[in-house]
């Protein structure tokens, strides 16, 4: 038969755990009404802008409301320009990475020191004869093909290329290509041919 043990009492010095709602209200009450920026915060904002964080996300990291952060940016146009320039730098970095992924490369691995050097195939010295770090001639070469999906994506984004679905069917006895817009049109055309 189970015995009913009394519940242990909380220690007097231990703080009471707040509900989620109470924690949110406490955070709102203690949230600063302004933004204090220093060099460390500017570096952090630069990093957030480079990875394309939204105003809301920046405000959360700073510990202020989105409206406080938006008002602060409006009052400080130099900060706004700094954030936009950081966003552009992030975009340029992303493009550079995408371009590099779309290139054929050679992976040179030194069997002696373990260093790996990845070089563009267009570079004349892509195949290393010796390790530039330890001068060992024991270097293996691995071909790294271009990422075709990245090349297609870059072509669409940069060069305006697109996928075309060719809906023409050849085989008309008169030599004219048969063009149809739907499967129903195709069936109707085939029925007319068979009559």
VOBA-1610 file (N, C-alpha, C; in pm, whole numbers, padded with zeros to 5 digits, always signed):
BEGIN
Unk+00085-00118+00000Unk+00000+00000+00000Unk+00089+00124+00000Unk+00066+00215-00098Unk+00152+00333-00107Unk+00133+00426+00011Unk+00242+00483+00050Unk+00235+00580+00161Unk+00241+00719+00103Unk+00163+00808+00156Unk+00162+00947+00109Unk+00270+01023+00182Unk+00376+01054+00105Unk+00484+01133+00165Unk+00453+01280+00145Unk+00481+01359+00243Unk+00459+01503+00225Unk+00560+01557+00124Unk+00515+01656+00044Unk+00602+01716-00055Unk+00711+01796+00015Unk+00834+01787-00036Unk+00942+01864+00028Unk+00919+02013+00009Unk+00953+02089+00110Unk+00936+02234+00103Unk+01054+02294+00031Unk+01027+02405-00039Unk+01134+02474-00109Unk+01226+02540-00009Unk+01352+02545-00049Unk+01447+02616+00035Unk+01412+02764+00032Unk+01431+02831+00141Unk+01389+02970+00154Unk+01462+03061+00055Unk+01589+03033+00024Unk+01666+03122-00061Unk+01649+03099-00210Unk+01584+02992-00251Unk+01571+02959-00392Unk+01461+03044-00456Unk+01490+03110-00571Unk+01387+03194-00633Unk+01277+03109-00694Unk+01160+03165-00697Unk+01045+03096-00753Unk+01054+03099-00906Unk+01024+02988-00969Unk+01028+02982-01115Unk+00905+03054-01170Unk+00931+03145-01266Unk+00823+03224-01324Unk+00760+03149-01441Unk+00633+03178-01465Unk+00569+03123-01584Unk+00627+03194-01705Unk+00605+03138-01822Unk+00656+03200-01945Unk+00599+03341-01961Unk+00471+03357-01934Unk+00408+03488-01948Unk+00470+03589-01852Unk+00497+03546-01729Unk+00558+03635-01631Unk+00700+03672-01673Unk+00774+03576-01731Unk+00909+03606-01777Unk+00907+03709-01889Unk+00810+03696-01982Unk+00799+03791-02092Unk+00767+03930-02037Unk+00672+03938-01946Unk+00637+04068-01887Unk+00755+04130-01813Unk+00831+04047-01745Unk+00949+04097-01673Unk+01054+04149-01772Unk+01074+04078-01883Unk+01169+04123-01985Unk+01125+04255-02046Unk+00994+04268-02074Unk+00944+04392-02133Unk+00964+04508-02037Unk+00940+04484-01909Unk+00956+04591-01810Unk+01101+04633-01796Unk+01195+04539-01816Unk+01337+04573-01800Unk+01406+04603-01932Unk+01334+04595-02044Unk+01394+04620-02176Unk+01432+04767-02185Unk+01553+04793-02233Unk+01593+04933-02246Unk+01510+05007-02351Unk+01487+05134-02327Unk+01407+05214-02419Unk+01494+05275-02529Unk+01624+05255-02521Unk+01713+05310-02622Unk+01823+05208-02651Unk+01899+05235-02755Unk+02005+05146-02796Unk+02138+05209-02758Unk+02221+05136-02687Unk+02355+05183-02654Unk+02454+05110-02744Unk+02515+05186-02836Unk+02607+05125-02930Unk+02751+05154-02890Unk+02832+05052-02896Unk+02976+05067-02879Unk+03043+04992-02994Unk+03174+04986-02993Unk+03246+04923-03104Unk+03211+04774-03117Unk+03194+04707-03004Unk+03159+04565-03004Unk+03021+04543-03067Unk+02926+04631-03033Unk+02791+04620-03090Unk+02792+04648-03240Unk+02875+04744-03285Unk+02883+04774-03428Unk+02938+04655-03505Unk+03038+04587-03448Unk+03092+04468-03514Unk+02985+04360-03524Unk+02907+04346-03416Unk+02801+04246-03416Unk+02694+04282-03520Unk+02656+04411-03527Unk+02557+04454-03625Unk+02607+04434-03768Unk+02736+04457-03789Unk+02794+04435-03921Unk+02779+04288-03960Unk+02811+04199-03867Unk+02798+04055-03894Unk+02653+04016-03921Unk+02560+04071-03844Unk+02418+04040-03864Unk+02370+04090-04000Unk+02414+04210-04039Unk+02374+04264-04169Unk+02434+04183-04282Unk+02558+04136-04265Unk+02623+04058-04371Unk+02552+03927-04398Unk+02487+03871-04296Unk+02411+03747-04319Unk+02263+03776-04343Unk+02232+03903-04371Unk+02099+03948-04411Unk+01992+03933-04304Unk+02027+03962-04179Unk+01926+03959-04073Unk+01827+04074-04092Unk+01705+04051-04053Unk+01601+04153-04062Unk+01616+04252-03947Unk+01542+04364-03955Unk+01541+04461-03844Unk+01493+04396-03716Unk+01391+04311-03728Unk+01338+04244-03610Unk+01445+04158-03543Unk+01519+04081-03625Unk+01623+03994-03569Unk+01733+04076-03502Unk+01770+04188-03563Unk+01871+04275-03502Unk+01822+04330-03369Unk+01696+04371-03366Unk+01638+04425-03243Unk+01639+04321-03131Unk+01605+04196-03165Unk+01605+04089-03065Unk+01745+04069-03008Unk+01846+04069-03096Unk+01984+04051-03051Unk+02026+04166-02961Unk+01983+04288-02996Unk+02018+04406-02915Unk+01937+04414-02786Unk+01828+04340-02779Unk+01746+04340-02658Unk+01651+04457-02650Unk+01610+04511-02766Unk+01514+04621-02769Unk+01398+04582-02859Unk+01292+04661-02854Unk+01178+04631-02942Unk+01212+04672-03084Unk+01138+04615-03178Unk+01163+04648-03319Unk+01136+04795-03346Unk+01032+04851-03284Unk+01001+04993-03306Unk+01112+05082-03250Unk+01168+05046-03135Unk+01280+05123-03079Unk+01399+05119-03173Unk+01428+05001-03227Unk+01541+04985-03317Unk+01518+05063-03447Unk+01397+05056-03502Unk+01364+05129-03625Unk+01376+05280-03603Unk+01323+05328-03492Unk+01334+05472-03461Unk+01480+05514-03445Unk+01559+05430-03379Unk+01701+05461-03359Unk+01773+05471-03494Unk+01743+05380-03585Unk+01806+05383-03718Unk+01764+05507-03796Unk+01638+05549-03780Unk+01592+05670-03849Unk+01664+05795-03796Unk+01689+05799-03665Unk+01756+05914-03605Unk+01906+05917-03635Unk+01962+05804-03677Unk+02106+05794-03703Unk+02130+05741-03845Unk+02121+05829-03946Unk+02136+05784-04085Unk+02273+05723-04113Unk+02377+05765-04041Unk+02510+05706-04063Unk+02509+05558-04026Unk+02437+05523-03920Unk+02425+05382-03881Unk+02349+05304-03987Unk+02244+05367-04038Unk+02165+05301-04142Unk+02250+05275-04266Unk+02333+05372-04305Unk+02423+05353-04419Unk+02525+05243-04391Unk+02575+05239-04268Unk+02671+05135-04228Unk+02608+04996-04241Unk+02484+04982-04195Unk+02415+04852-04202Unk+02390+04813-04347Unk+02347+04907-04429Unk+02321+04876-04570Unk+02450+04839-04643Unk+02560+04910-04613Unk+02689+04876-04673Unk+02733+04736-04630Unk+02706+04700-04505Unk+02740+04566-04456Unk+02658+04460-04527Unk+02530+04490-04553Unk+02445+04395-04628Unk+02503+04372-04768Unk+02545+04482-04833Unk+02602+04471-04968Unk+02730+04389-04963Unk+02815+04411-04863Unk+02938+04332-04849Unk+02906+04184-04833Unk+02802+04154-04757Unk+02760+04014-04741Unk+02713+03954-04872Unk+02639+04033-04952Unk+02592+03984-05082Unk+02709+03960-05177Unk+02808+04050-05176Unk+02925+04033-05261Unk+03001+03907-05222Unk+03015+03886-05092Unk+03083+03766-05043Unk+03010+03639-05086Unk+02878+03643-05079Unk+02797+03529-05121Unk+02815+03502-05270Unk+02813+03606-05351Unk+02834+03589-05496Unk+02972+03529-05524Unk+03073+03579-05453Unk+03209+03528-05474Unk+03214+03379-05441Unk+03151+03340-05333Unk+03148+03199-05294Unk+03076+03116-05400Unk+02963+03166-05449Unk+02888+03095-05551Unk+02971+03079-05679Unk+03040+03185-05718Unk+03125+03178-05838Unk+03235+03073-05819Unk+03293+03069-05700Unk+03399+02971-05673Unk+03346+02828-05676Unk+03226+02808-05625Unk+03166+02674-05624Unk+03136+02629-05767Unk+03107+02725-05855Unk+03072+02690-05993Unk+03195+02662-06080Unk+03315+02676-06026Unk+03438+02652-06103Unk+03490+02511-06080Unk+03557+02459-06182Unk+03628+02332-06166Unk+03755+02361-06087Unk+03787+02274-05992Unk+03904+02296-05908Unk+03984+02168-05892Unk+04106+02186-05844Unk+04193+02074-05811Unk+04223+02080-05662Unk+04202+01967-05596Unk+04235+01957-05454Unk+04371+01889-05443Unk+04470+01963-05393Unk+04605+01912-05373Unk+04620+01878-05225Unk+04649+01752-05194Unk+04664+01710-05055Unk+04805+01660-05032Unk+04874+01719-04935Unk+05009+01676-04901Unk+04998+01553-04811Unk+05062+01444-04851Unk+05058+01320-04773Unk+05151+01328-04653Unk+05242+01425-04653Unk+05339+01439-04545Unk+05282+01520-04428Unk+05238+01644-04457Unk+05190+01731-04348Unk+05038+01737-04339Unk+04966+01686-04440Unk+04821+01681-04436Unk+04752+01809-04481Unk+04828+01910-04523Unk+04767+02036-04568Unk+04692+02013-04699Unk+04581+02084-04715Unk+04500+02075-04836Unk+04497+02212-04902Unk+04525+02215-05031Unk+04519+02338-05109Unk+04422+02315-05225Unk+04319+02399-05234Unk+04222+02386-05343Unk+04245+02503-05438Unk+04276+02471-05563Unk+04309+02574-05660Unk+04217+02564-05781Unk+04190+02680-05839Unk+04107+02691-05958Unk+04176+02622-06076Unk+04100+02546-06154Unk+04157+02475-06269Unk+04219+02571-06370Unk+04165+02693-06379Unk+04217+02791-06475Unk+04356+02840-06434Unk+04390+02823-06307Unk+04521+02866-06257Unk+04627+02771-06311Unk+04731+02828-06371Unk+04832+02747-06439Unk+04900+02648-06345Unk+04920+02685-06221Unk+04988+02597-06126Unk+04893+02520-06037Unk+04777+02482-06090Unk+04677+02413-06008Unk+04727+02278-05957Unk+04807+02209-06039Unk+04863+02081-05997Unk+04998+02108-05931Unk+05002+02099-05799Unk+05125+02128-05727Unk+05221+02009-05733Unk+05347+02037-05762Unk+05450+01933-05765Unk+05502+01902-05626Unk+05495+02003-05539Unk+05539+01983-05401Unk+05455+02070-05310Unk+05451+02032-05185Unk+05374+02106-05085Unk+05444+02240-05057Unk+05373+02351-05063Unk+05437+02480-05037Unk+05472+02499-04889Unk+05417+02415-04802Unk+05443+02430-04659Unk+05564+02348-04613Unk+05566+02220-04650Unk+05675+02134-04601Unk+05770+02090-04711Unk+05743+02134-04835Unk+05826+02104-04952Unk+05832+01956-04987Unk+05738+01877-04937Unk+05733+01735-04969Unk+05681+01716-05112Unk+05741+01626-05189Unk+05690+01599-05324Unk+05571+01504-05324Unk+05534+01452-05209Unk+05427+01353-05198Unk+05291+01424-05191Unk+05242+01473-05305Unk+05116+01547-05313Unk+05021+01472-05405Unk+04898+01447-05357Unk+04797+01382-05441Unk+04704+01490-05497Unk+04649+01463-05615Unk+04561+01558-05683Unk+04424+01495-05704Unk+04320+01567-05668Unk+04184+01519-05687Unk+04107+01623-05766Unk+04042+01579-05873Unk+03961+01671-05954Unk+03830+01698-05882Unk+03793+01824-05871Unk+03666+01864-05810Unk+03582+01930-05918Unk+03484+01859-05973Unk+03405+01916-06082Unk+03323+02036-06035Unk+03287+02119-06129Unk+03203+02235-06098Unk+03065+02187-06052Unk+03005+02263-05966Unk+02870+02232-05918Unk+02771+02276-06026Unk+02715+02181-06097Unk+02627+02213-06210Unk+02502+02289-06166Unk+02446+02253-06051Unk+02327+02324-06003Unk+02359+02471-05977Unk+02479+02496-05922Unk+02518+02635-05898Unk+02537+02709-06030Unk+02593+02640-06131Unk+02613+02705-06261Unk+02479+02740-06324Unk+02380+02652-06312Unk+02247+02679-06367Unk+02185+02797-06294Unk+02195+02796-06161Unk+02136+02904-06082Unk+02201+03037-06117Unk+02334+03041-06125Unk+02403+03165-06159Unk+02365+03211-06300Unk+02351+03117-06393Unk+02309+03154-06528Unk+02172+03219-06528Unk+02081+03168-06448Unk+01946+03226-06441Unk+01950+03363-06374Unk+02026+03375-06265Unk+02029+03500-06189Unk+02110+03609-06259Unk+02225+03574-06313Unk+02318+03672-06367Unk+02300+03696-06516Unk+02279+03590-06591Unk+02275+03602-06736Unk+02133+03604-06794Unk+02033+03591-06708Unk+01895+03594-06755Unk+01854+03468-06828Unk+01927+03360-06811Unk+01892+03234-06876Unk+01770+03175-06808Unk+01698+03090-06880Unk+01581+03026-06819Unk+01557+02891-06883Unk+01477+02811-06817Unk+01439+02681-06871Unk+01323+02702-06968Unk+01335+02647-07087Unk+01226+02655-07185Unk+01168+02516-07204Unk+01038+02508-07200Unk+00970+02383-07226Unk+00922+02388-07370Unk+00981+02307-07455Unk+00945+02306-07596Unk+00825+02214-07614Unk+00714+02271-07658Unk+00591+02193-07670Unk+00560+02156-07814Unk+00659+02167-07902Unk+00636+02130-08042Unk+00661+01982-08062Unk+00579+01925-08145Unk+00597+01785-08181Unk+00611+01779-08332Unk+00717+01715-08376Unk+00734+01702-08521Unk+00667+01573-08565Unk+00652+01557-08692Unk+00591+01435-08742Unk+00467+01461-08825Unk+00432+01588-08845Unk+00320+01621-08931Unk+00360+01586-09075Unk+00275+01514-09150Unk+00313+01474-09286Unk+00346+01592-09377Unk+00288+01708-09349Unk+00316+01825-09432Unk+00449+01889-09394Unk+00512+01843-09288Unk+00640+01897-09245Unk+00628+02011-09146Unk+00508+02065-09126Unk+00489+02176-09031Unk+00487+02120-08889Unk+00554+02186-08798Unk+00551+02136-08661Unk+00412+02151-08601Unk+00372+02054-08525Unk+00244+02055-08458Unk+00263+02116-08320Unk+00193+02223-08291Unk+00206+02291-08162Unk+00076+02276-08087Unk+00083+02237-07962Unk-00038+02225-07882Unk-00011+02288-07746Unk-00118+02336-07685Unk-00101+02403-07557Unk-00142+02315-07439Unk-00228+02219-07463Unk-00270+02131-07354Unk-00276+01988-07404Unk-00288+01896-07313Unk-00300+01756-07349Unk-00429+01733-07428Unk-00534+01806-07393Unk-00662+01792-07465Unk-00646+01833-07611Unk-00571+01941-07637Unk-00546+01982-07775Unk-00470+01873-07850Unk-00374+01813-07784Unk-00294+01707-07845Unk-00384+01590-07884Unk-00472+01548-07793Unk-00562+01435-07820Unk-00655+01469-07937Unk-00710+01593-07940Unk-00797+01635-08050Unk-00722+01632-08182Unk-00601+01681-08184Unk-00521+01681-08307Unk-00490+01539-08354Unk-00460+01450-08260Unk-00433+01311-08299Unk-00558+01245-08353Unk-00675+01276-08295Unk-00801+01220-08343Unk-00831+01267-08484Unk-00802+01397-08513Unk-00824+01450-08648Unk-00733+01382-08748Unk-00609+01353-08708Unk-00514+01288-08797Unk-00560+01146-08830Unk-00614+01075-08735Unk-00652+00936-08752Unk-00779+00918-08835Unk-00858+01024-08857Unk-00983+01012-08932Unk-00957+01000-09078
//
